[in-house]
């Protein structure tokens, strides 16, 4: 596949082209997720695919692009007579904006006409427009979860259902789903990753000659777009014809038992969850054979299918890098290729289990013994010369749920209570603008007293616009979880930093699952630093945490003031998102003049503004000073030890946070 200005300097662009073309040949493969850094032509490659797709024949006047040879019997614009003539048009590429509403995606019913007139007045959404074409979602990782759920359900079922208070509309929605994302801005949940058939990683080449060619072609395109496109027209026509030929050949491709055993053995060896990976690999291998002009699936097709379909299905948490061990893949394919007899025993990873665990090179997750230099119970002498190398993080664990008290109105998530478009119904109000969620009982109550005055004579209820009531709902929101981590010398005493990093890593995992933004402020020596500005990428926070050194004095006040400044700036950017400040410290304050008094004044700033806060008390040893608890009181929050942070301890933690804030 070519593009108006091919990005030959993008590593992985060949895989991207192949993945898109395979979906064009066989849409049942399940779409493509393109991961890559900014400026790697992800969107350019996707948009170029539309010029290569064959034209589609549609029923004239049908808003749902029904095929005249086999119209949808349930089409809202139907019924259509089968076998009739149709009109040809180019295949569409419909873009779904990140900020789209649910009604914009699936369509909207006119509730007022439905109640008053009994008419199904339906305005199609983007799913209807994308039927028999491409639905493209740029920055799919930033799309709200409920929209992603609707999108992927429609892609899996091939139909879209719109339900509004007993009134329903169904229409066909079969499309090629393509999503692009920059992993630096946050990851998709694993269960959503699994719904994309194939995944491709792209990155910019570091070879100067290839980068020069990109610039040369881009400038040529800017100077003469029509001439540049004409230069590639013959090659695009050839690719388009090859897609048509592959589609015609696809039903004749044979997927033999040997290839199926290789697919099953590969999925088992890489320990992917469920059976979707096996099915996607089978469809991809079949499409690869058709694209090559063959009617038999070969081992090379299975291998290429595994490289496209499995990397994103091996992630167990957001800190796992997607990828596939190609040596292990080749070994698995070779072992399963000669099994013509009974099914193999399925050792799942080679003799002795030597290659059975992914990412065997991860650092130890224990208590970090031997990784820290000796240190006393206190911190180093003044001067801060005792900087120590980063300590490895302890094994993460499931944490207690920390939430912001009260009810917010922030972005949808899974942490704190909020008024949202989705969730349980808590009341009703007059609609402000377009009615999106009808409260039927409240609407009936509002209309009932006026029926005689409105001349009601039949069984129907006479409903007017003023009677309609919008349902108010309560769900969950995502918050900004700002970590303020003490990296001073006192935190290195008794090798505590490994346990501290393990606790913060656990909280980061929890933030990922609850769709939060995260930020990281560290303080040590004489100052505090913003190690990571607020972001949706928790793996970026984990990377910064892993390289965090320790040593020096404890400028607690500087850390709190820096965190306060980060929150102030973030309120201007995203005023609806509430913050939860997690201070990880032993409570000591030794940096700067009057360190204890300054830290107290800084803490009271958070309390005065009602910022929810939790202090993770890292003090250890038989004698404890209780400084972290004192700090929590000044912040207006609560203190919890590292042990109490675990999900199986102190069930009243969240209630304590809310009680103190109230």
N, C-alpha and C positions, 0 to 999 in steps of 0.2 A: 504494500500500500504506500502511496506517496502522499505528500501533503503540499500545500501551496509553498511552504518553505521548510523542507525537511530538516530536522534537527539531528544531523548525523553525529553530533558531538554528545548525544545523550546516551549514556550507558543504560541498556535495557530497552531501548527503543525498538529493537528487532522483536523482542518478546512481546512488547506492547502491541506492535502491529499484528503479530501472529494471533495474540489473544483476541483482539477486536475482530479479525477476519474469521476466526473460528466461530465466534458468536454470530457473525453475519451468515455463515454457512449453516449453523445449527443453533438457533436462539435458545433451544432447550438446555444448552450448556449452563446458562444461568447468569450471564453477565460478567463484567470485569470490574475489579477494584484496582485503581492505579494509585500507588503510593510513591511519593517522591518529593524532593525539596523544591522550593519555589524556582520558577524559571526553567523548567525542564520539559516544556512543550506538552504537558499532559493534556491540557484543554485543546491545543492545536491538533494533536493526533486524533482525539475523539471527534472533533468537528469535521475533520477530513473524511471520516468514515461515511458521512451522509452522501458524499459525492460518488461513493463506490457502490452503494446499495441499489439494487434494481428498482424500477418504478413499481408502484402498487396500483392495483385496480380497485376502485371503490364504488359503492352505490351512490349515484348522484344525489346530492342534498342530504345525505346521512351525516350527522354530526359525529358519528362514532366509527367512521371509516369501515363499514361492513364490506366484506368481500362479496361481490355480486354472484360468484360461483357457489358460495356457501355462506349466506347471510346468517347473522346471529338471530335465532328465533326469539330471544328475549330482548332485542334491541329496543330502547325507549322510543326511537324514531320509526320502528317497524310497525307491522310486519312487512318484510321485503319479499318479493317474489324471487325464488332462486332461479339461477340460469339466465337472468336478464343481462342486458348490456351494462357495462360500467365505464367509468371515466378513469383514465390513468393520471397519476400525479407522482412527483418524487417522494421518496420516503422522508418522513419528517424527523428532525431532532428537536425534542422539546426539553427545555431547561427548567429544572425545579429550583427556584431561589431558596437559599437557606432560611430566609425569614417568611416563607409562604405559610399561609394558614391551612388548616385541615380542609376547609371548604374549597380553597383554591386547588388543592391536590385532588380530592375525590369528587368535587362538584357540590352543588348546593341545591336544596329543595326550598321552594317558596312556601314556608309553613303557613303563612296567613291565607294563601289561596287554597292550600291543602285542607285547612280546617273549615274555612268558610264556603268553598265551592266544591270541595272534593276533587280537585284537579291536581295531578302530579306535574307540577311545573318545575322542571329540572334543568339547571344550568350546568353543562358538562365541565369537568375540571381538567387538569393536566394529564391525568391518567387516560382519559378518553382521547385527548389530542395525541398522545403518544402511541396509541394502539396501532400495531403493525409498523412501528418505527423505533426510534431510540429515545429513551428517557435518560437525560444526563443530569447528574447531581454533582456540581462542583462543591468542594469542601464538604463532602458527605458526613465527615466526622463531626461537623458543627450543627448538623440537622437535629432538631428536637427528636427525642426518642419516639414519641407517639407517631410522628410523621414517618420515621424510618420503619416502624412496625407496619403502618398502613401500606407503605410503599412495597415492602418486601412480601407482605401477604398477597398483595395484588400480583406481584411478579410470580409468586409460587402457584397461585390458583388460576392465573390468566383471566381474572375477572375482578371488578370493583363493586363493592356493595355500599350503598348509602342508606343509612337508617336514621329516621327522625321521628320519634314518638309514634311508632306504628306505621309510618309511611316509608316504603322502601323502594329503591331503584337499583337494578343490577345491569351492568353492561360489560362487554368483553374488554379486557385490558391486557393484551399480550404485546410485550415490548422487549427490546434489548436494553437491559439496565446497565448503565456505566456510571461509576462513581470515581471521583478523584479526591485526593486528600494529601495534605502535608503532615506527616507524623509529628512534627514539632508542635502542632496546634492541638494535639490530643488524639487518642486512639478510639476506634470503634469498640464496642463491647464484643467479646468473643463470639457470642451467639449470633450477632449481626454480621460479623466477619464471615461466619460459616455460610451465610445465605448468599454471598457472592460466589459464583461458580469459580472464577479464576482471579488470581491476584498477580500483579506485576510491580516490581520495584524499579524505579528509574532514578538516575542521578547524572549530574553533569560530568563530562569527561574532563580530565586534567591535561589532555594532550593539546598543545597549542595549535597544531595544524587543523585538527578537527574543529576547534572553536573558531578559527579563522574562516573555515568554510561556512559555518552557521552565520556569521556576520555577513559574509559575502552574499549568501543567498537571501538573507533578510533584506539587505539593502537593495538587491536586484528586484525583489518583490515590491518594496516600497516605491521604487522608481517606475515600475510598469507592471501592476498587478495582473492585468489581462494577458500581456505577453508572457509573463512568467508562468501563469496557469496554462496557457496554450502550449508551452514547451513540454509540459508533463501530461497533456491531454491523451496522447496515444497510450502511454503506459497506464493511466487510470482506466481507460476503456478496456485494456487487456485484463486488468485486475477485476473489473466489474464482470466481464464475461467469464472469468475463471470462477467467481463466486456463484454465478448462475449454473455453471456446469457442475460445480461441487454440490450444490443443492439438489440437482437432478440425480447425481450419483449416490447421494447419502443413503437412500433406502436400500441400496444394493450392497452396502458395505457389511461384511461379515465380521462379527466380534466372536472369535473362537473361544473354546474353553481354556486353551492355554493362556490367551491374553487375559481372560477373566481371572484365572488363578494368579497371574502376575499382579493384577490390580488389587485383588484381595490381600495378597501377601505383602504388598507395599504399604497399604493402608494399615495393616496390622503391625508391621514392623515399626512404623513411625507413630503408632499409638494415637491415631486421630480418633476423636469421639464420634459415635454414631455411624450411620451408613451413607450419609449424604456424600462424603468424599468418594466412596466407591462408585456411586452413580455418576457423579460429575466426571470422574476420571474415565469411566466407560464412554460417556457421551463425547468427551473431549478427544479421546483416542480415535473414536469413529469419525469425528469431524476432521481430524488430522489426516486420516487415510483418504477421505473424500477430497480434501484440499490437495493432496498429493496425486490424485487421480487413480487411486488404488481401491480395490474392493475387499481387501484383507487388512486387518489391523496387525501391525508388526510390533516387535519389542521396542523399536525406537519410538513408535507412537505412544506406547505406554509410558516410556521414560519421559518424553516431553510433556505428556499430560500430568505426570506427577510433579514436575517442576513448576507447572502453572497452577495446579489445583490444591497442593498440599501445604506450601509454606505458611500460609495464614491460618491454617487449621491446627497448627502445632503449638500455638501460643497458649500458655496456661495463665499468664497474668500480663499486665501491660509492660512489664520490665523485660519480658522475653523478646528478643529480636527475632522477627520472622526469618525463616531460611530453611534450607534442606541440605543435609550432608550427602553430597553427590556420590562419594565413595560408598557409603552405606546403601544408597539407592542402587548403584550398580551391582553391589554384592547381593542384595535382595532379589533383584531381577534375574541375576544369573542362577541363584539357588532355586528359584521357582520356575525357571524356564524349562527344565528337563523333567518336571513332575507330570508324567502322563498317567500314572497309576492312581492310587488312593490319594485323597487330599492330604497335604502336608500337615505335620503336627503343629506348625505355627509357633516357632520359637520366639517370634516377635523381636528379634534383635541380635541374632547370631549366637554361636556357641558360647556358653559361659556367661552370657549376658553382658559381655564386655562393652557392647555399644548400645545397650538398651535404654540408657537414660540420656535424654537430650541435654545439651549444654554441659558436658562433663567438666569443662574447664572453669566452672564458676568457683569463686573463692569460698573458703570454708565459712560456714554459717554458725560456728560455735561461739564460745565465749571469748574468742580472740586471745586465748592464752599464748604467750610468746610473741604476740604482735605488738605489744606496747612496751616501751622501756619502763624500767622501774620508776615508781613515783610514790611519794609519801601520801599521806592522807590530805595534806593541804595542797596549795598551789605553789608554783615556783617562786623563787625570791623576786623582788621587784626588778624590773628590767625586761621581763618577758623573753629571755633568751632561750627558754626551754621549748621551742616549737617542736612538735612531734609529727611524725608521718601519719597519714590518714589510717584510721582503724577500720577493719572490715566490719560490716554490719552483721548483727546477730540474725537468726532466723526470724522472719516476720510471723505475726500471729493475727488472729481475728480480734479486733478491738471492740470495746463498747461503743455504742452509738452516741456520738456527741452532737447535739443539735442546738440551734439558736432558738431561744424562747420567743413566744409570740407568734403572730401570723404575718408572713411576708407576701410579696407579690413579685418575686424574682423569677428567673428562668426556671423552666421545669427541671426537676432533678429528683433526688431521693433522700434528702437529709432532713430538712425542717418543714414545718407546716406552712402552707401558703394558699392563697386564693389563686386557683388555676382554671384553665378550660377543661381539665380532666380531673376526675376524682369523685368523691362522694358528694351528693347534693346536700347543701346545708340551708338553702333558702331561695328566695326569689326577689327580683327587682325589675323595674322598668328597663327595657333595653336601651343602651346608649349606642346608637348607630344600628348596624345590621344585627338582627337576631341570629344567634348561633346555637344556643342551647335552650330549647323551649322547656319551661316548667309548666307542664300540662295542667296539673291540679290548680295552680295559682291562676292560670289563664282562664280556666273554667269558672273559678270563683269570681274573678273580675268581670266576666261577661254575664254571669247568671242574673244579677239583679236588673239588667237592662233588657231582657228578652221581650217583655210585653211592650215596652216603649218602642222597641225596634220592629214591632209587628211580626214577631215570630208566629208562624202558623203551622209549621210542620215539625218533624222530629229533629231536624238539624239545629245546631246551635249557631246563632248569629254572632259572629266574632268580628270585631273591628281592630284596627291597628293599636288603639289605646289599651285594648284588653290584654295584649300579649305581654308575657312575663319571661324574663331571662332567668335561667337557673344559675344560682351562685354555687360554686363548687370549691371544695377544699381538697388539695392534693399535697404534693411535696415539691420543694424547690431545691435547686443546687445553691450552695453558698461559696463564698471565698474563704478558704481555710488558709490562714496566714501562719506559717510556722516561724517562731522566733527561737532560734536554737543557740544555746550557750556553748561556745567552742573554746572556752578558756582552759587554763591549766587544771583548775579544780575538777573539771569534767573528766580529765584523763586519769585522775587518781583512782586506784583500785580497778583499772581497766574498764571504766564505766562506759566509755564512748561507744564501744561495739554494741552494748545493750541499748544505749540511747539511739543510735542509728537504726537499730532493729525496730525500736518502737516507732520512730518517725516513719520508717519505711512501711510499717503496718498501717499507720494512719494515712499514708499516701495511697496505699492500696484501697483503703476504705473510701477515700476521696474519689478515686477513679470509679469505683462501683456506684457511688452516689452522684456522679456527674457534677462534681465541684470544680471550681477553679482553685489553684493552689499558688502560693508564693512562699519564698524562703528568705528570711533575714537571719544573719549570723552575727555574733559579736564576740570579740576576743581582743586581747592586747589593750588598745586605747580607743578603738572605734568599732562601729557596726557597718555591715555591708549588706546590700540587697543582692544576695546570691542568685535569686531568680525572681524577676518581676511576676506579678500575677499572670497565670497562663492556664490553659486547659490541658497542657501536656505534663502529666504526673511523672512520666518517665524522664523528662528533662530535670525535674526536681530530684528524682532519685539519683541521676547521674551527678548533679552538683553535690548532693549529700555524700555520695561515695567518695568524692575527692576532698572532703572537708578536713583540713588539718586542725590540730588543737594546740593550745599553749598560750601563755601570757596571763594577764590579769582579766578581771571580769567586769567590763563596762556595761552593767545591766541597764543603766539609765539610757545609754546610747542606743542599745538594742531596742528598748521600748519606744524611744522617740523616733527611731528610724521606721519602726513598724507603724507608728501613728501617722507618719508622713506618707507611707505607702497607702494606707487606708484612705487618707484624705484625697490623694490623687485618684485612687480607684473609684471613689464615690462620684467624682466628676465624670468618669468614663461610663460607669454602670451604676447609677444611683439605686436601682431596684434590687441589686444583689447585696444581701446582708453578709456580714463577715463573722467569722469565728476565729479568734486569735488563740493559738496553742503555743504557750511559752514552755520550752523544754529547758529546765535549769535546776540547779540545787538551791537557788535563791540567794547566793552570795553576791555581793556588790562591792568591788574593790577598786575599780578603775575610775580615775578622775577625782576632782575635789569633792568632798562631802558625798561620797558615792551612795550611801544608804539613803540620805535625805533626797538626793536627786532622783533615785529610783522610785521612791515613794511618790514624789510629785508626778513623775511620768506615768506611774500606774494609775493615779487618780484621774488622769486625763481620759483613760478608757472608761473608767467607772462613770465619770460625768456624762459621757456621750452614750452610755448604755450599750457599749460593745460587748458582746458575749465573749467570754474568755475561759480557758482552762489552763491550769499550770500543771505540767507533768513533773512531779517531784523526783529528781534523780539522786537525791542524797542517799547514801548507803552507809553501812557500818553500824556498830552497836550504839554509838552516841550520835543523836541527830539533833540539829539546832531548830528545825521547824521553820526555816526561813522561807521555803517555798509556800507553805500554808499562809504565812503572813503576807507574802506578795499576792497570793490569790485573793485574800480579803481586801487588799487595797485596789485590786483590779475589779472587784465586784463579781468575781467568778468563783471557781472551786478548784481545789487541788486534788490530784490523784497520783499515787505512786506508779512506778512502772509495772509492778505486779497487779495493781488494781485496774490498770488500763485494759487488761485482758477481758474478753467477752464473758468468761466464766467466773468473774469476780464482781463484787459489790453491785448488785442489781439496781441500787438506787442512785447511781451516778447521774444519769440524765435528769431524774427528778430533782436531785440536789442542785444542779445547774439552774434549772427553771425556777426552783423555789428561791434561790438567792437573787436571781434577776427580778423576780416579781416583788 
